[in-house]
Amino acid sequence: MTSKENTNTSDEIDLLELFQKMGNTLKRWFMAILQFVYQIILFLVRKSVFIGIVVILGLLWGGIKYKTSPRYYSSRLEAYSNTLSSIDMINYINNIHELFEEDNIENLQRKLGITEQTLEKVNDVQAYKVMDFNGDGITDKIDFDDDYSTSDSTVSHTRFIVKVEVFDQEVFPVIQNRILSYINQNTYINERNQIRKRQLQELIAQLGNEIAMLDSLKREEYFQKKDKMEPQKGQLLVMNEKETKLYHPQLISLYKEKQALEERLELRMDPITIIQDFSALSVTENNLMSYLKKYGIAALLFALVISLLWELRPYIGRVIRDAKKNKLYQE
């Protein structure tokens, strides 16, 4: 009995020692984190004057850049691609974006058909994918950062966005017409659009024939068969005749399909259909806050790096001296 009690007591002591060691380890970690945070705060306090001066200079430089830079505005056009998939249409429009990046004025004038004076008022043209997360045909997100693959199931293959940046807001209607003209002048796109419209017309005509035939069958079922089933004088009525078939649901379904195709043909005659054009309520891309944020953050990072290097200069100098000594010894 005494042996068992001694064993239990020994186990309890071992557990207590284990918990005590764990507690001490956690305490050391906690104190190390506190010491690290304290050193960072102390470092920032010591260098606060230098960091503050550099950040203020960065903000001032941002303000100067804002004052000396021309303002440019952005607006977005949303459209259906009726002929190509939205991905192909985006790639086609982004040929213009590449020319803007290359500053290829000659080819831009040729493709867009605008004067050099008007072209100088345009900063960029770029098309983007849109995301339809719940499959309802409505844009949920614009993929400005190209985060989603074209094979992603949430990427819309019918809708897309064109973003234009201009230095003069009066150019928006001009550049919209020029983009549409650039799309319409493509022979392949036009031929595909003509084929699409012809196929829609043929399908609408075929649906019209099917509706007429079904309507004829319905009349035969409802009227002629009814007359045949009425007993003549001296005839017996046969009660096991087949039930009259109802064509109403099929007719309604065909009418709806035909109307949907007619609507698509009427509303989507062109290679693309604009849902929302470039709005006059554009966004100023390079506003004062964007400049202050950009140069203020850059100045802060620069000041922190310089301060850290200055703080570590004895250690860095020692490392350099040791490296030189080792090199001399090796020689």
N, C-alpha and C positions, 0 to 999 in steps of 0.2 A: 504493500500500500504506500509505503513511504517512497519507494522507488518511482511509482507512478506519479506521485505528487511532485517529486523532484524533476521528473521529465516534463510535466506540464509547466512547472515554474520556469524551466530552462527555455521552453518554446515561447512562453510569454515574454521572457527577457529578449530573446532573439527578434521577435516581432517588434518590440518596443525600440530596440536598437535600429532595426530596419527603417521604421517610420521616422525615427529621430534623424537618421542619415539622409532620408529623402527630404525631410523638412529643412535640414541644413543646406542641402544642395539647391533646393528651390529658393531658399533665402539668399544664397550667394548669387544665383542667377538674377534674382529681383534687384539686389543691391548693385550688381554689375550694370543692369539696364538703367537704373536710376543714375549711377555714376556717369554712364555714357550720355544720357540726356542732359545731365548737369554740365558736362564738359562742352556739349554742343551749345547750350544756352550761354555758357560763359564765353565761348569763342565768338558767338554772335554779338554779345554785349561789347566785347573788347573791340571788335571790328565794325561795330554799328555805324560809327561816323563815316568810315571809308566806304562801307557798303551803301549807306544812305546817299553820300555825295555822288557815287557812280550811278545809282538808280535815278537820281534827280537829273543828272546829265543825260542819261538814256531817255528819260521822259521828255526833256527839252529837245533832244535831237528828233524824237518822234513827232513832236509838235511842229518842228521846222520842216520835216519831210512832208507832213500833212499840208502845211501851207504852200509848199513849193510844188506839190504833185497835183496833177489834174484829177478831178473826181471822175470815177466811172461807176455806172449803174448796171445792175443785172435784172433780168426778168426771164421767166420760164414759159415755154410753150409746151402744152401737152397734146398728144395726137395719137390716133389709131393708125397703124400701118396696115393698109388694106391689101397690098400686093405682095410685099416681102414680109418675112418675119421681122419683128421689131429689132432683133439682133443684127440682121443684115442691113436694115435701114439705119441703125445707129452707126455701124461701121462705115456706111456710105457717107453719111453726114460728117463723120469725124475725119474724113479726108480733108475737109475744110479746116477743121481744128488743127491738123498737122501743118497745113500751109500757114496758119496764123503763128504757130510756134516757130516755124522756119522763117517767118517774116517774108514770105514769098508773094510779094505784092502783084507781080505780073500774072501768076497763075490764079490768084484770088480774083483779080479783075476779070480774067477770062471765064472762070467758072461761075462767079456770081453776077457778072455783068453790071458792075457798078463802077463809078468813077473813083479815082484815087483820093479825091477830096472826101467823098463819103466813106471810103474804106478807112481813112485815117480816124474816123469817129467810132470805129468798131474795134474793141479790144480782143474779143474772142467769141467763138461759136463752138459749142460742144454738146453732144447728145449723150444721154445717160439711160441706163436700164431702170425699170421700176419694179417694185416688189408687190406681189399680190398674195399675202400670207394666207388668207382664208378662202381664196378661189372664187370671190364674188365679182371679179372683173373690175374692182375699184383699186386705185393706186393707194397702197399703204405706206410705202417708203420709196425714196429716190436713192439709188445707189451711186452717190457722188464719189465715194472713195473706191469704187470697183471692188467691193468686198465679196460680192457673190459671183459664183461661176455662172456662165451662160447655161450650163446643164442643170443648175439648181431648179427644182420643181416650183419654187416660189417666184421665179423670174417670169414676168409677163412677156408673152411672145406676140402681143398685139399692141400694147401701149408703150410709149417711150416719151422722154422729156428732152427738149432742146433748150439749153441755157445760153443766153447771149449777154455779153458785157459790152456796154457802149459808153462813150464819153459825152454823148448828146442824146437825150431821151427821145428826141424827135426822129431818130434813126430807126426806132423799133419797127414801125410799119414797113419801112423800106427794106430792112434786112429780112423781115418775115416773108415779104413777096419774093425776094431774091432766093431765099432758101427753098420756097415752093417751086420756083422756076428751075432751080438747080436739080430738084428731084424730078420734075416733069420733063426735063430735056433729056433724061436718060432713056435710050431706045429700049433697052431690056425691060426696064420698069414699065414703060408705056405699053409694050407688047403684052407683058403679063397682065397688066390692068385690063387691056382690051379682051384678052382671053377670059379673064375672071368675069367681066360684065356679060360677055356672050354666053358663058356657061350658066350664069344666074338667070338670064333671060330664057334660055332653053329649059332650065329646071322649072321656072315659073310657068312657062307654057305647058310643060308636061303635067305639072300639078293641076293646072286648069283643066286639061283633058281628063285627068283622073277624077277630079271633082264632078265634071259633067257626066262621066260614065257612072260614077257612084250615085249621082242624083237620079239618073235614068233608072238604075236598078232599084233605087228606093221607091220611085213612082210605080214601077212594075210590081214590086212587092206589096205596096200599100193599096193600090187601086185595082190594077188588072187582076191580081191574084184574088183580091177580095170579091171582084165580080164573078170570077170563075167558081169561087167557093159557095156563092149563094145558090141554093137548090132551085132548079127549074120545076115547072109543073110536072108532077109524076116522077120526080127524081128523089132519091134518098141522099141525105147529107152524110158524107163519110167523115167520121170524127177523128180519124187518126192522121189527118193532114199535118205536114211539118209546120212548125211555128214560123210566123213571119219574122224575118231577120231585121234587126234594127241597125240602120246605117248612120244614124245621127251622130254617135261619138266619133266614128271614122271621118265623117264629113267635117265636123268641127275641127278635128286634129289637122286635116289637110288644109282647111281654110287658114288656120293659125300659122302653119308652116309656110304657106304661100304668102301671107301678109308679112311674115318676118323676112322672107327673101326680098319682097318688094320694098320693104323699109330699108333693108341693107343696100339694095341697088340704088334707091333714091338718095339716101343720105351719104353713101360712101362711093360716089362716082369716081373720085380722084384717087391717085395712089396712096395719099394719106388724108385723113379727116381730122381737122383741128377740133379738139374738145375745148381747149382754153388757149387763147392767143396771148401774145406778149402784152402784159398789163402795163398801163401808165403808172400804176402804183408799184414802181420798181424799187429795188433795194440798193442803197449806196454801199458798195462793197468795201471801198477804202475810206471808211469814216474815221473820225478823230480817235475813237476808242480802239479801233483795230491797230492804228499806228502806236498809240501809247502802250497797248498790251504787248505788241511785238517787240518794240525797242526797250520797254521797261523790263520784261522778262529776260531779254538778251543781256541787258546791263547787270541785272541781279545775278545771273549765272556767271558772267565774267568776273564780277566782284567776288563772288564766293570762291571761284577757282584761284584767283590771284591771292586772296586772303589765306586760303588753305596752303598754297605753295609757300607763301611767306612764313606761315606758322611752322611748316615742316622743313624750312630751309636748313637748320642744323643737321637734321637726320639725312636730308638729301645730300648735303655737303659731305657728311661722313661716308655715305654709301659711295659717292663719287671718288673720294680719297682712297677708300679701301679697294675699289676696283682698279685704280691706277697703281696702287702698291702691288696688288696681285699680278697685274700685267708686267710690272718691273721684275718681280720675282721669277716669273715664267721666262722672261728674256734672259 
